[in-house]
Amino acid sequence: MRNVFNFSAGPAALPKEVLEKAQQELLNWQNLQVSVMEVSHRSAAFMQMVAQAELDLRQLYHIPDNYKILFLQGGARGQFAAVPMNLLGAKKKALYLNSGHWSKLAAKEARLFGEVDEINILEKKAEKWGVKNVDFSAIANDYAYVHYCPNETISGVEIFEIPKVGNAVLVADMSSCILSRQIDISKFGVIYAGAQKNLGASGITLVIIREDLLTQTEKNQIPSIWNYAEQTQQNSMINTPPTFAWYLCRLLFKYWLAQGGLPAIEKHNQEKASQLYAYLDQSDFYYNVVAIENRSEMNVTFHSPHPTLDILFIQEAERQGLLALKGHKVNGGMRASIYNAMPLAGVEALVAFMHKFAHQYR
């Protein structure tokens, strides 16, 4: 088969080695003569796999012991509702930092459950979009929690500095940057992420929550499926979990540990992003509208001189095996999602094609 590089924003590419391992075990997992999708989620074999997945993730992401790990359903969109249901508490008011499409949608959902103050932290300087000062320590304690989205997949804006919120609870939607670089987990109260970018397959959602936050909710006021305390007590198994997606997470955690863990992943991602942005910076054909300090390492957005050329670029790129480069409908243009599984060779192939296309159509 011809080599292809999948730049999809999600569901995104997975490492070939992980897919091959899943293929090998598909009909006979753990020598049980059945697939992981066919065994009981209460069986000893599956429970052992779940326990190992958590241990590997704790090691990989340096998750402190006073944090619980949940593998839930409903995607990050489900967490848009679960977070306010669980965390609003007596204050009944939260602060949402708006840096783009997904953070704005999270704030909209939270308003169904309580009062939300929303602060736009985007600013435009010299035709480039960037992020304003993220020090909210003077006001954060007035709120039950402060929510933000470190990486906006649509616009390609990433916030590398962790917002300052004093002693307030910081919540982050890390769906598109989870496991992409090293972070200090202890700065956060809750981290949540859909799996389909860097964790595995769609259908399962990671929630990392500080233990003390589990006691803040009235158990009877929240549906059990969204109740963090109850899900913790039930080991994320109030209902039948997406067993195959959970299994893929386990394979992926093991794989990234074998590759050198977060230091190696971070270095690899920085190298890919640097190479692609370096080409864009010297090009007089393509342009990117994100400030250098906030350019996403996961989702690189760019445009050609005209929308008709954007369409042609996407069509010709696909014929060259460079897939899913169409930008989101909200933003247009092109978007190269270069999550953990994208090899450097994929970025090199994209840059070579971009150069050829620009030379042909300038």
C-alpha positions in Angstrom: 0.0 0.0 0.0 1.1 3.6 -0.7 2.1 5.5 2.4 -0.4 8.1 3.5 -0.3 10.6 6.3 -3.5 11.4 8.1 -3.8 15.0 9.3 -7.3 14.6 10.7 -8.2 16.7 13.7 -10.1 13.8 15.2 -10.7 11.0 15.2 -7.0 11.2 14.6 -4.2 9.0 13.5 -2.9 6.3 15.8 0.6 4.8 15.8 0.9 2.0 13.3 2.4 -0.3 16.0 -0.6 0.1 18.2 -3.0 -0.6 15.4 -1.0 -3.7 14.5 -1.0 -4.9 18.1 -4.8 -4.5 18.3 -5.1 -6.4 15.0 -3.0 -9.3 16.2 -5.2 -9.6 19.4 -8.5 -8.9 17.8 -9.7 -12.5 17.7 -7.8 -13.9 20.7 -7.2 -11.5 23.6 -5.2 -12.8 26.6 -5.5 -16.3 25.1 -9.2 -16.3 25.8 -10.1 -17.1 22.2 -12.3 -14.1 22.0 -11.8 -10.3 21.5 -11.6 -7.7 24.2 -14.9 -6.5 22.9 -16.5 -9.8 23.9 -15.4 -10.3 27.5 -17.2 -9.0 30.5 -16.0 -5.7 31.8 -16.3 -7.3 35.2 -14.0 -10.2 34.3 -10.6 -10.6 36.0 -8.8 -10.1 32.7 -10.5 -6.9 31.9 -10.2 -5.5 35.4 -6.5 -6.2 35.3 -6.2 -4.4 32.0 -8.0 -1.4 33.5 -5.8 -1.3 36.5 -2.7 -1.4 34.4 -4.0 1.3 32.1 -4.3 3.6 35.1 -0.8 2.8 36.5 0.7 3.4 33.1 -1.1 6.7 32.7 -0.1 7.9 36.2 3.5 7.1 35.3 3.3 8.7 31.9 1.6 11.9 32.9 3.1 12.1 36.5 -0.3 12.2 38.1 -0.1 12.7 41.9 -1.7 10.1 44.2 -4.4 12.6 45.4 -6.0 12.6 41.9 -8.6 10.1 40.7 -8.7 8.9 37.1 -12.0 8.2 35.4 -12.7 6.8 31.9 -16.2 8.0 31.0 -18.4 8.4 28.0 -20.1 11.3 26.3 -17.0 13.0 25.0 -15.7 16.4 26.1 -19.2 17.8 25.2 -20.6 15.7 28.0 -18.0 17.2 30.3 -19.3 20.7 29.4 -22.3 19.7 31.5 -20.7 17.4 34.0 -18.2 20.0 35.2 -20.7 22.6 36.3 -23.1 19.9 37.7 -20.3 18.7 40.0 -18.3 21.8 40.8 -20.6 24.8 41.0 -21.4 24.0 44.6 -22.6 26.8 47.0 -21.0 29.6 44.9 -23.2 28.8 41.9 -20.9 30.9 39.7 -18.0 30.0 37.4 -15.5 32.0 35.3 -14.9 30.8 31.7 -11.9 32.1 29.7 -12.9 32.4 26.1 -10.1 31.7 23.7 -12.2 30.3 20.8 -14.9 28.0 19.6 -14.7 25.2 22.1 -14.2 27.3 25.3 -17.2 29.4 24.2 -19.4 26.4 23.7 -18.3 25.1 27.2 -19.4 28.4 28.7 -22.8 28.2 26.9 -23.5 24.8 28.3 -22.5 25.8 31.8 -25.1 28.5 31.8 -27.7 25.8 32.0 -26.6 25.0 35.5 -25.6 28.3 37.1 -24.2 31.8 36.6 -21.2 32.1 34.3 -18.9 35.1 33.8 -17.1 34.9 30.5 -13.9 36.8 29.7 -12.5 37.0 26.2 -8.8 36.5 26.4 -8.1 36.7 22.7 -6.6 39.8 21.2 -5.4 40.8 17.7 -2.1 42.6 17.3 -0.6 43.3 13.9 -3.1 41.0 12.2 -2.2 38.1 14.4 -4.5 36.5 17.0 -2.9 35.9 20.4 -3.9 35.5 24.1 -3.9 38.3 26.7 -2.6 38.2 30.2 -3.9 35.1 32.0 -3.4 36.2 35.6 -6.8 36.0 37.3 -5.6 35.5 40.8 -7.2 38.7 42.0 -10.8 37.6 41.1 -10.7 33.8 40.8 -11.7 33.1 44.4 -15.1 34.6 43.7 -15.9 31.6 41.6 -16.5 27.9 42.2 -13.9 27.3 39.4 -12.1 28.8 36.4 -12.4 26.9 33.1 -10.3 27.2 30.0 -9.3 25.3 26.9 -5.5 25.2 26.4 -5.7 24.3 22.7 -8.3 25.5 20.3 -8.3 23.0 17.4 -10.3 25.2 15.0 -8.2 28.4 15.1 -4.9 26.8 16.1 -4.4 28.9 19.2 -2.6 27.3 22.1 -2.1 28.7 25.6 1.2 27.4 27.0 1.1 29.4 30.2 -1.2 27.9 32.9 -3.6 30.6 34.0 -3.0 32.0 37.5 -6.1 31.5 39.7 -4.7 31.7 43.2 -6.4 29.0 45.4 -9.4 28.6 43.1 -10.1 25.4 41.2 -8.7 25.4 37.6 -10.5 23.2 35.1 -9.0 22.5 31.6 -10.5 20.9 28.5 -7.3 19.3 27.2 -9.0 17.2 24.5 -6.6 18.3 21.8 -3.4 18.7 23.7 -3.5 15.9 26.4 -0.2 14.0 26.7 1.4 16.3 24.1 3.8 17.9 26.6 4.8 17.9 30.2 2.5 19.8 32.6 2.2 20.2 36.4 -1.0 18.3 37.2 -1.1 19.8 40.7 -2.0 23.2 39.2 -5.4 21.8 38.1 -8.5 20.7 39.9 -10.0 18.9 36.9 -8.6 17.9 33.5 -10.8 16.3 30.9 -10.2 15.1 27.4 -11.9 13.2 24.6 -9.7 10.3 23.6 -9.8 10.7 19.8 -6.8 13.0 19.5 -3.9 11.7 21.6 -5.4 9.0 23.9 -6.9 6.5 21.5 -10.2 6.0 19.8 -13.4 8.0 20.0 -16.0 6.8 22.5 -14.1 7.2 25.8 -13.3 10.4 27.8 -10.5 10.9 30.4 -11.2 12.8 33.6 -8.5 13.5 36.1 -9.9 15.0 39.3 -8.4 16.1 42.6 -9.8 14.0 45.4 -11.1 16.8 47.6 -13.4 17.9 44.8 -15.4 14.7 45.0 -16.9 15.7 48.3 -18.3 19.0 47.1 -21.4 17.7 45.4 -24.7 16.6 46.6 -25.0 13.0 45.4 -28.7 13.1 44.8 -28.7 16.2 42.7 -26.6 14.9 39.8 -27.5 12.0 37.5 -25.2 9.1 38.4 -23.7 8.9 34.9 -22.3 12.4 35.4 -21.5 12.2 39.1 -17.7 12.2 39.6 -17.9 10.8 43.1 -20.2 8.0 42.1 -18.2 7.1 39.0 -15.1 7.0 41.2 -16.8 4.6 43.6 -17.9 2.4 40.7 -14.5 2.5 38.9 -16.0 4.3 35.9 -18.4 1.3 35.4 -21.8 2.6 36.4 -22.8 1.2 33.0 -21.0 -1.0 30.5 -17.9 1.0 29.4 -16.6 1.2 25.8 -14.3 -1.7 26.3 -12.4 -1.6 23.0 -11.7 2.1 23.4 -10.4 1.6 26.9 -8.2 -1.3 25.7 -6.8 1.0 23.0 -5.9 3.6 25.6 -4.0 0.9 27.5 -2.1 0.0 24.4 -1.3 3.6 23.7 -0.1 4.4 27.2 2.3 1.4 27.1 3.5 2.4 23.7 4.3 6.0 24.7 6.1 4.9 27.8 8.3 2.6 25.6 9.1 5.6 23.3 10.5 7.6 26.2 7.4 9.1 27.8 6.4 12.8 27.9 10.0 14.2 27.5 10.4 12.3 24.2 6.8 13.1 23.1 7.2 16.8 23.8 10.5 17.0 21.9 9.0 15.2 18.9 6.0 17.5 18.8 8.1 20.6 19.1 10.3 19.4 16.2 7.3 18.8 13.9 5.6 22.1 14.7 8.9 24.1 14.4 9.6 22.6 10.9 6.1 23.4 9.6 5.9 26.9 11.1 9.4 27.7 9.8 8.3 27.0 6.3 5.1 29.1 6.7 7.2 32.0 8.1 9.4 32.2 5.1 6.6 31.6 2.6 5.1 34.5 0.6 2.3 32.3 -0.6 0.8 30.8 2.6 -0.1 32.7 5.7 -1.0 31.9 9.3 -2.9 34.4 11.5 -1.8 33.2 15.0 0.8 35.0 17.1 4.1 33.1 17.4 3.7 32.7 21.2 0.3 31.1 20.8 0.7 28.9 17.7 -0.6 25.5 18.4 1.8 22.6 18.3 -1.1 20.2 17.6 -3.2 22.1 15.0 -1.4 24.2 12.4 -3.8 26.4 10.5 -2.9 28.3 7.3 -4.4 29.7 4.1 -3.3 30.2 0.5 -3.9 33.5 -1.3 -7.5 32.6 -2.4 -10.3 30.2 -1.2 -10.4 28.6 -4.6 -6.7 27.7 -4.3 -7.5 26.3 -0.8 -9.9 23.9 -2.4 -7.4 22.9 -5.1 -4.7 22.4 -2.4 -6.8 20.0 -0.4 -7.8 18.0 -3.5 -4.2 17.7 -4.8 -2.8 17.0 -1.4 -5.2 14.0 -1.0 -4.1 12.6 -4.3 -0.5 12.7 -2.9 -1.6 10.8 0.2 -1.8 13.8 2.5 -5.3 13.4 4.0 -7.8 15.5 6.0 -6.1 18.9 5.5 -9.4 20.8 5.1 -9.8 23.5 7.7 -12.9 23.6 10.0 -15.9 25.2 8.4 -15.8 28.0 11.0 -12.2 29.0 10.0 -11.8 27.8 6.4 -8.4 27.3 4.8 -6.2 24.4 5.8 -5.5 22.7 9.0 -2.7 20.2 9.6 -3.3 18.3 12.9 0.0 16.9 14.0 -0.8 15.0 17.2 1.5 12.6 18.9 1.1 9.9 16.3 2.0 12.0 13.3 5.6 11.1 12.4 8.2 13.8 11.3 8.1 12.2 7.9 4.5 13.3 7.5 5.4 17.0 8.2 8.3 16.7 5.8 6.0 15.3 3.1 3.5 18.1 3.7 6.2 20.8 3.5 7.5 19.4 0.3 4.0 19.3 -1.2 3.3 22.9 0.0 6.5 24.1 -1.7 5.6 22.4 -5.0 2.0 23.7 -4.9 3.1 27.3 -4.2 5.7 27.2 -7.0 3.0 25.9 -9.4 0.2 28.3 -8.6 1.8 31.5 -7.4 
